[in-house]
Amino acid sequence: MKLQKRTWPGVLLLLAAASAACGDPETNDNRGYTKAPLENPNVFIAGEEPGEMAQYGAPNRVVAERIDLPAPVAATTAPPVPTTATVALPEGVTQDMVAAGDEIFNSGSTCFTCHGAGGAGGPLAPTLNDADWIHVDGGYDAIVAIIDAGVPTPLQFPAPMPPRGGSVLSDEQVRQLAAYVFAISR
């Protein structure tokens, strides 16, 4: 098939034909969208005053009685962040490590994306701020090992956890994360 070379007058003619096919220019906005349905409403709620466009002949049909909607429900609050200051930590684990792990978990890595803020859990990964464990016993060394190795085949959730959560973490950061997870699970 041979393609025909278009000239500017030919292109302009095609554009004019295409825009003419977009509807009545009097009801189009400057982008070519028709405004007619919005300017000519024909459905009103009982007790509602017709808008100024009603003077142009739109029928004032009542299709429903006015319904008073309930007051908006307050937004749900995030689960409380566990207090880690009173937790008995394993030997070699410090409160500074827990604080550093908190920072990494909740803002510096991908941990909270799956496990939720504060370890509250989500559809992709389990809750970590309770005493229930799926793949390990919840001991500090076991938490270090599972963060380091990941969970390639989770038992209850749809997505695997890559080693180190898919983040670039040093060995010290893995230990800090484990300290935080250990503390919030107590």
Secondary structure as GFF3:
##gff-version 3
##sequence-region A 1 186
A	DSSP	alpha_helix	8	20	.	.	.	ID=ss1
A	DSSP	three_ten_helix	25	27	.	.	.	ID=ss2
A	DSSP	alpha_helix	36	39	.	.	.	ID=ss3
A	DSSP	beta_strand	43	45	.	.	.	ID=ss4
A	DSSP	three_ten_helix	52	56	.	.	.	ID=ss5
A	DSSP	beta_strand	61	64	.	.	.	ID=ss6
A	DSSP	alpha_helix	95	103	.	.	.	ID=ss7
A	DSSP	pi_helix	104	108	.	.	.	ID=ss8
A	DSSP	alpha_helix	111	115	.	.	.	ID=ss9
A	DSSP	three_ten_helix	117	119	.	.	.	ID=ss10
A	DSSP	alpha_helix	140	149	.	.	.	ID=ss11
A	DSSP	three_ten_helix	163	166	.	.	.	ID=ss12
A	DSSP	alpha_helix	171	184	.	.	.	ID=ss13
###
